[in-house]
Amino acid sequence: MDAFDADVLIYAAVPGHPLGEQVAALFRSAAPATAAGLGSVLLLPEVLGRPLRDGAVDEVRILAALLARLDLRPVDRATAELAAALSSRYRLKAADATHLATAVGMGAERFITNNKRDFPTTITEIQVTYPADLAGPADGDISTVKGMFDELVRRGGDPVREVEAALRAMGYVPAVPERQGDKPREVYLGWADPARDYTSGKYTLSLDSRTIWFSRLADQQEVRDMPGAYTTGNYVAFRIYEPGGVAHATAAARKVKRQP
């Protein structure tokens, strides 16, 4: 489930907002009788305070409807203690740390925010996702390997193209798309080394628009100490969009390549 920061909900309440439209789509895609996500109860004053003060009735109505679709959690002691730890680790203000702690503590998969200054993608406790990285109405067909790759290129641009060229030069081939649950906004394309045995159903690596992921434990041990590597969940990954990211990621792919 997604957790939300205040800024993206405010965007979603503005008709035609280029970032808000993609956030609002997350709410439309959720089943009507279920929560569309979660967040801290602090969202109530942060989101509704200004429009209530200004008498912006229509904005209050839209925002209240969005908030009603979220599972809003109180700031209990466990959340406050986690917020204190995150505040220290990432130099966050109390409210920002509380939003992040709520997302992490409740096991959210993504924290949706456009606050890139305070919430960089280097945060390791949860996947920080910006509205611009969400799928929009113009997304391509991802029902095929080619469609998935084209969509990854559209989202990630030149780094994805550079990684593709490097992987093909090493002998990797794009395999059957790797899916994680029923989430069309998340696109992961598995890449296979034909010299390896894939009866276990695992690819050598997976690629999204920003990252290369290594899932096999033996491979993770080989690459976890390489430049640019970081551990997230059950993976060791490399961010291809960072300076030197493509070179780091392809060096790792080369290291785990198995020759026939």
Salt bridges, closest charged atoms under 4 A:
ASP2 OD1 - ARG110 NE 2.83
GLU21 OE1 - ARG28 NH2 3.96
GLU46 OE1 - HIS99 NE2 2.87
ASP54 OD2 - ARG50 NH1 3.12
GLU59 OE2 - ARG50 NH2 2.74
ASP71 OD2 - ARG73 NH2 2.74
GLU81 OE2 - ARG77 NE 2.96
GLU109 OE1 - LYS183 NZ 1.56
ASP118 OD2 - ARG117 NH2 3.51
GLU125 OE2 - ARG89 NH1 2.10
ASP133 OD2 - ARG210 NH1 3.46
ASP139 OD1 - ARG154 NH2 2.48
ASP139 OD2 - ARG155 NH2 3.75
ASP150 OD2 - LYS146 NZ 2.71
GLU151 OE2 - ARG154 NH2 2.93
GLU151 OE2 - ARG155 NE 2.76
ASP158 OD1 - ARG161 NH1 3.30
GLU164 OE2 - ARG168 NE 2.76
ASP193 OD1 - LYS257 NZ 2.63
ASP219 OD2 - ARG196 NH1 3.09
ASP219 OD1 - ARG258 NH2 3.63
GLU222 OE2 - ARG258 NH2 3.07
